[in-house]
């Protein structure tokens, strides 16, 4: 596996304002959209991490999984309610999609 190192330098000047019109005019829709996608991807990865680190008992290899209604909900879950109940292949797919979003930015 190879990779190239890339470095960029830029100067950024900022001016503080409370003027809503100036703030809206200075917003870049692409940046706002990318930030929202990155936040959503990070939340997805955090939900997966929390589900993996939970103290919920894991079925032994080869044993049948607990019925979906036997799983107790957790107090904190930033992902959709079905995130903890999805089969491993769906969780893996969501993980991979979230990683692709984060790696783009």
Buried (B, 14 or more C-beta within 10 A) or exposed (E): EEEEEEEEEEEEEEEEEEEEEEEEEEEEEEEEEBEEBBEBBBBBBBBBEBBEEEEEEEEEEEEEEEEEEEEEEEEEBEBEEEBBBBEEEEBEEBBEEBEEBBEEE
